Amino acid sequence: MLSRVARANSIRQLSASRVSAMVSYSTTTVPPQEEDDVIFENYNAARVITLNRAKKLNSLNTSMLTKIYPRMVEYSKSDLTKVIIQKSNGRAFCAGGDVAECANANIAGEPAKSVEFFQKEYSLNYLYSGYPKPVVSLTHGITMGGGVGLSVHTPFRIATETTRWAMPEMDIGYFPDVGTTFALNKVVPSSFGWYLALTGESIFGWDAYFVGLATHYVPSHRLPELIKALSTVSYSNADPFTVVNNVIEDFTESLPQGYKFKYSVEQLQLLEKVFHESATIESIFEDLEKANTEFSLATLETLKKKSPLSLKVALELLQRGSQSNIHEALTNELHAAKQFMKDSDFNEGVSAKLIRKSKEIPNWKHKSPSEVTVKEILPFLKSDASLQLDNHFNLTFTEYPHNFGLPKESEIRSFIDGADGVLEKGTVTKQNVFDHFTTHPKYAHKSGIIEYLNLVLSTRVDSVDQKLKWKL
């Protein structure tokens, strides 16, 4: 074990090292106001925000957060601004947040400075979630942690062939934050979202689009053309969200011939059985072991390497996020972050992964989830009236107001169950589902719509006499 002083000195030396692609946080500390870390440009009706720390994989720091937030507020008030486009320079959209600021402050006995960073970051996430104008996020390259927070709450999320999406916070003894305890219950099925959140698994390119993390897939060589088209199209007398969606659709490609989603029907069904609303970390471990498949055992081994304390807190926040509105979920995350900076496995995780660069499991406070007591978890769930998000638009919701990706499972279920009033429950056939969604104005031109519907029906639906019934 490193001494407290040695560990602090080691963390300060991280400015010379580059973040690992499997860890979403930057390992560099920069001055509070780095001059060109974010570039703001006007192109006709478009406002383009470019993350410009390419050598540091565009990881977020306090300087960037304090520049982006007021500019987004300014754009929201401008009648000349019709669309905001987020992009980056270099091979990453954004690899995460700046952990060195937090680790240094924690070890120096000043966790309040770390909490201030997260308050700014989560407030920006919240601002994006309720933004009144179209925001297009070009998630070209590595999109992790803070990069997910910048994009997942926006209505237009563009994946390319280089997109690598992940929430690997569990690797450093933290938890899936930046609003993902809400988002990973909404943009993807909760079971799959919890799997991604707890394991930190990466999703690439077309898979990000197919599962709902991205709303569109556009090849990277066409992104400059897309930006130009979005900046020059007419927005007069039309819904700007519809205009933006129609423009983006013109730049998408068909699903590659022979495309196969990363996860099989059997694997997705297993996730449904394991990651459910009443699951515990202990039951997840037990169910994965009982399944005794290559996939289940690999998932189990991945989870066993995470901090038991972080696993327990993360699952509780994900479960609460499934029932919360966006403001509640982000506020819960902020209050949990405060406790993580005070007393958790965070500092040990940073030290092990980014300083010692050990391939061994970090020296977590607990050896197994069963050792973590309820008393230890409660401080992470405690409300703090003195610590709140900035609330510029003063609104919230339990479902994102827009979906421009493939249809959500909830929408398909509503059609099959007759809840949307189109057909009666118990009368819907597979062909009815195809006919409805492939001719629907929102989905008729979506790449891979047939393949996607086939996957959902194979995973989530039973058929009796050709009539469909959603599995409970």
N, C-alpha and C positions, 0 to 999 in steps of 0.2 A: 504493500500500500504506500502511495506517496504521502508525504507529510502535507499538512495544510498549506504551508508556505511554498513547498516545492510544486504542489499542484497548481497553486495560483500563478507561479512563475511559468509553469509549463503551458497553462492556458493562454498566457500573454504571448507566448511564442507561436500561437496558432496562426497569426497573421501571415506567415510565410507558407502555409500549407493550403492545399485546395480541398474543397469538400468532396467527400466520397459520393458517388452517384447513388448509393443506397442510403445516404443520410440526408435529410432534407434541409439541414441547417448549414449556413455558412460558418466558417471557422475564422473569420477575420473581423477585427474591430476597426472601424473607420471613423473619421471625424464626424461630428453631428451634422455638418452641412457640407457634404462632398459635392463639388460644383456641378459636375455633369453626370451624376448617377441616374438621373431621369431626364429625358428630353421631351419637351412638349412642342407639338407642331400643329398648325392649322392648314387643312386642305379643303378649301371650299366649305361644305357643310360638315365635314368630319374634323374631329379633334383626335390627334394621334399621340398616344403616350408610349414612349419607348424606354424600356428598362435598359440601362447602359452600364452595367458592371460585368461585362462579358467575361473578364478574367476570373471573376468570382461567381460565375454562373448566375449572375443577376440576382443574387440573394438579397433579401430585403434587410435594410437597416433603418435606424431611426430617421436618418436624413431623408431617405426615400419616402417613408410614410408621411413625414411632415410636409412634404412637397405635393404628394399625390392627393391627399384628402382635400385641402382647400381648392385645388384646381378642379377637382370633380364637383365640388359645391358650386364653383364659379360656372362651370359648363352647364350645370342643371338649370341655371337662371338665364342662360343666354338663348335668345330666340334664334340666333344664327347657327347654334350648335344642334345638329340633328342626330348625330351618331358619334360615339366614342369608340376608338379602336385601341386595344392594348396589344403591344408586340414587344419584341426584345431584339437586342443585338447579340450575336454569338450563338452557341450551340444549346443554350438553355433558355426556356421562357423565364423560369424563376425556380431556383433549386431550394428555396425555403427562406427561413429567417436567420438572423444573426445570433447564434447561440453564445458567442464569446462575450458579448455585452452582458448577457444574463449570468453566465457562469462566473465571470470576474466579479460582478456585483454581489452575487450570492456568497462567494467565498470571502469577500471583503466585509461581509456582514451587512450588506445593503440590498436586500432582496426587493425593496420598494422600487429601485431603479429598473429591475427586471420586469416587475409588474407594470410599470409605466409603459415599457415597450409593448407588452401584450395588450394593454388597454388601447394603445394607438392602433395596433394591428387589427384587433377584433372590431374596433370602431369602424375601420375602413372596410372590413368584410361586411359589416352591417349596412354601411352606406351603399355598397354595391348591390346588396340583396333587394333593396327597395328603390333602386334608382329609376327615375321616371322616364329615362330615355334609353334607346338601345345601346348596349355595350357589347362589343365584339372582342372576344379574347382569342388571340392567335397563339394557341398553346403548342408552339413549334419547339421541339426538343424537350429537355428535362423539365417536368412540371411536378414539383413536389412540395409538400408542406405549405409554406407561405405562398408558393405559386399556385397551389390548389385553391387557397383562400382568395386569391385575387381573381380567379376565373370561375370557380364552381357555382358562385351565386349570380353570375351574369347569364342573360338569356341566350347568348350566342357563344358557343365554345367550339372552336375549330381545331380539330386534330389533323396532323399531317403524318407522313411516313416516319418522321423522327420523334413523334410524341412518346414520352415515357412518363406515365402518371403513377404517382405513389404517395402514400402517407406513412412514411417510415419512422414516425416519432417514437414509437414503442421501443425502437432500438437503443434510444438514449435515455430510457427510463422516464419518458414523458407520456403524453397521451394524444390521440388524434384531435386536433384543435381547429382553429380558423373557421369554425362553423360547420365542420364535417360531422359533428354529432347530430346535426340537423340534416345536412345535405345528403349524407350517405343513408338516410332513411327515406329520401325523396327522389333523387335523380336516378337511383338504382334500387332494386328490391333490398329491403333491410337486411336480409340474411347475407346477401352478397356484399353489401356495404359494410356490415360488421366484420365480415371475413377480411376485407381489404384493410379496414381500420386497425384490426388487432394483429394481423400478420405483417402488414407493410408490403404486401406483394405488388409488383409492378404490372401495369396494363399498358400495352403498346398500340400505337397507330389505329388501325381499323377496329381493334377490339374496344378501344376507348369509345369510339362512336357506337359500335354495335350494342354495348351494354348501357349506354346513356350518359357516360361521363362527358362525352362530347356530343354536340348537337349536329355537327356536320363534319365531313372529311373532305379536305381540299389539299391536293398535292402542293408541296412547298414552293415549287417553281411558279405557281399561279398566285401566290399571296400578294405580290406587288400589283398585279392586275386587279385583284379583288379590292385592295385598298383604294385604288384609283376609281373603280366602279362605285364603291360606297360613297366616295367623296363627291362624285359628279352626278349621281342619279337625282331625279327630281323627287322632293319630299312634299311638294305642295298638295294640299287637299287629299292627303292619304295617311293612313296609319303608318307611322315610321317603322314600327316593329315588322309589319307585313312587308313594307318596302325592303327593309334590310334582309329579311328572310328570303324573299324572292331573288334578290341579287346574289346572295350566297349560294342558293340552290343552282344558279347558272354556272357555278365554278366547281361543283362537286363531281365526283366520278362514280361510276357503277361499282358495286362490290366486286372485288377480283374473282375471276372464275376459279371455282374450287375452294373458295374461302371457307375456313372452319374456325369457329370461335375457340378461344383458348381452353374453355372449360366445357366438358361433355354434359349431356343431359343427366347422367348418373351423378356426376360431381355436383352439379347445381342442386339436384334433389337432396343430396347429402347435406349441403349447406343449409337448406330449408329445415331439415330435421335437427340440425345441430345448433344453429344460431337463431333462436326463436325468442319471443318476448319474455318468457319466464326462465330462460337459460341462466345458469351460473357458470363461472369459469370452471368449477369442478365438473359440472355436467357436460360442458363442452369437451373437456379432456376425456371424460369417460366415454362419451358418444363417439368421439373420433377413434379412440382405441378399440371400441367395440365394433366399429365398422370394418376395421382391419383390411383396408385397401391401401394401395401404394399412395394414393392421394391423401387419404385421411391420416395415415401415419406420418407423412411428410408435413402436413399441416400441424399435427400435434407436436412434432419435433420443433417446428418453427416457433410455436407459441411457448413452448417450455423454455426457450432462450430469452423470453421477455421478462421484464420485472414483474413478479407476482403482484406487487402493489399497484403498478400501472395497469395491469390487466384488469384487476378488480375495479379500479376507479373508472377506467375507460369503458368497460361494459356497462356500468351503472349510468354513465353519462350518455351513452348511445341509446340505452333503453329509455331514459328520460327524454332524450331528443326526439324519439319516435312519437312522443305525446305532447311535445312542446311547440310553441311558436318560435320563429327564428330569433326574436329578441330574447326570449327565455333561454334558449339553447346557448346562444353566444354569451349571455350573462353567466350562466352556469359554468361555462368554460373559463371565463375570466376569473371567477371566484376559485375554481379549481387550480388555475395557473398560479394564483397567489400562494396557495398551499404547497404546490410543487416547488416553488422557488424557496420556500422556507424549510420544508422537511419531506424529502422524497428520495428517489433513486436518481434524480436528474443529474446532479453533479458527478456521481459515480459513472453514470452512463456516458456523459460527455468525456470524462477522463479516460475511460476504457476504450471507447470507440475512436476518439479523435486525438488523444494524447499518446496513450500507450499503444494504440492501434492493435490491441490484443484481439486475437481470434477466439479467445476463450469467452465464456459467459461472464459478464461483469459481476462484481461482488455485490449482488443485490441484497437488500435488507432482509429478504425472506428467501428461503430455498424452494418453497412451493406455495401455491395459492391458499392451501388449507391453513397456513401459518398466519395469514393476514386476517386480523380481527375486524369486526364491525366498528369498534372504537377507533381504529386507525383510519378507516375509510371516511368516517363522518366529517372530519375537518375539511375534506376536499369538496364536500357537498353543502357546506355551510354558506348561507347567504351573507353578503356584506353590503349594507345599504350605502356605505361610503365609497364603494367602488362600482362605478356604472359606466356603460357605454356612452359615447357621444351619440346623440339621437337627433340628427338633423331633420329627417323627413317625418319623424314621429309616427311611424306606422309599423305594422307587423302582420304576419300571416302564418298559417299552418301548412300551406302548400305554395310553392312558387307560382307567381301569377302567370308565367308563360312556360310553354313547352314547345320548342321548335325542333326537338329531336324525334326519334322514333316513339311510337305510342308507349306510354307507361303501362306496366302490368295492371295497375288499378283501373285504367281505362278499358283494357281488354276484358278484365273481369266484369266491369260494369255492363259491358255489352252482352257477355255470356249470361250473366245473372238477370238480365232484363231491367237492370236498375236505371239505364239511360232512356228507357221507354221506346226503343227502336223495335225490339222483338220481345216476345214473352219468354220468361225463364223456362228452361226445359225443352225449348223448341230450336235452339241455335245449333247449327251444324258447323263443321270446319269450313265448308265452302262459304257459309254466311259470314264468318269472320274474315276470310280473305276478301270477299266482295265488299264488305263494309269498309275495311281499312285501306284497301288498295284503290278505292274510289273516293275516299275521304279527302276533302280539299287540303287538309293539313299534311296528309301522309302519302297521297297518290304518287308523288314524285320522289319519295325518300329512297335512297339507295338501300338495297338489301331488305326491303319491307317484307317480302315473301319469306326469305330465310329467317328473318327475325320472328315473324309470327309462327313459323314452324317450330322454332326453338322454344318459344313460350308455351305453345300448346303441348308440345311433347313433355315439357318439364312440369307444368302446373295444372293440366287439365286431364280429366278422365272422360272416356267416350262410352256411352251406353246406347246401343241401337243408333249409332251415329249422332246422338244428341250429346252435347258437351256439358260437363259439370266441373266447376272449379274445385280443385282439391283444397280441403280445409287445412 
